[in-house]
Amino acid sequence: MATVKSRQEEYTEMEALVGLAVRYQKHKPGVNLNVERLPRDVFRIESVHRFGKRVVINDGIIVMEDVPAVIMRGGRAAFLLPTGEELYFFVVE
């Protein structure tokens, strides 16, 4: 699975995603990324909370055990975790 990291050098803070409407595209699974409650249709990112290294989006829809690098490119948002896990969204708005 190719990542967008090889073509993009600017990173975005997680908090900058609040207010965006996104739709799940794909993920590279692992033990540090929980997407069980992730809706498969369009949803708005309403909150991003950090508890130490843990990141919780929308009160638990997405839970990441480590803070990811966030890359915005070509209408996609990529969350790249230091553990090698990846999560991709299409940005609708």
N, C-alpha and C positions, 0 to 999 in steps of 0.2 A: 504494500500500500504506500503510494507516494504521499509525501506530506507537502504542505505549502511552505514549510520552513526554508527549504532550499532556495526559494525564489523571493522571499520576503524578509526584510531585516527590521521593519518597524513593528514593535509590540504595543499592544493596547492593554490598559489596566482593566481588570474585571469589572470595576465599578462603571466604566464607560459604556458597558453593554446594557445598563438599566434603561428600560423604555423601548428597546428594540423588539420587534416581532420577528421570531425565528421559527424555523421548522427543522426538525431532526433530519440529518442526512445519513450519517454512519458513525461508527466508532470502532476503535481498536481496543478490545476488552483487556481487563486485568483486575487485580484484586483491589486497587486503589480508586476505582471509578465505579460508582453505582448509578445505573440508569434505569432501574426497574420501574420507577414511577414516571419516567419521561414520556410525555405525550407525543404521539407520532404525527399530530397535526400542528398547525400554527399556534404558537403561544407567545405571550409577551414576557420578557424578563422583567420582573417587578422588583426583585430584591437580590442583593448579593451580600452575604454575611461571611465574615472570617472568624474562625475560632482557632487561634494558633495557626497551624498550617492547613487546617481543614477549611474548605470552601463549601458553603451551602447556598444554592440558588433556588429562589422561589419557595422558601420554607421547606426544603427537602426534596423537591422534584429531581434535582441533580445534587449529588454529594460527591466531592472529590477530597481525597485524603491529603493532597498536596496542592499548592497554588500552581496553576498552569501558566505557561506562556500563552497569550491570546494574540492571534494574528488575524487581521481582517484583510481579505483580498478577494476581488472579483465576486462580490456578493455572498461570500462565505465567511464564517467565523470558525477558526480552528482553535481548540483548546489542546495544547501539547503539554502533557505532564512529564516531569523529570523521570518518571518510572517507565516511560515509553508508551504509555497509553495515550490515545488520541480521541477527540470527540469533535465532530463536524456538524455545523448548522448552515442552512441557507438563510440569509438575512432577507426578510420580506419587506420591512420598513426601516 
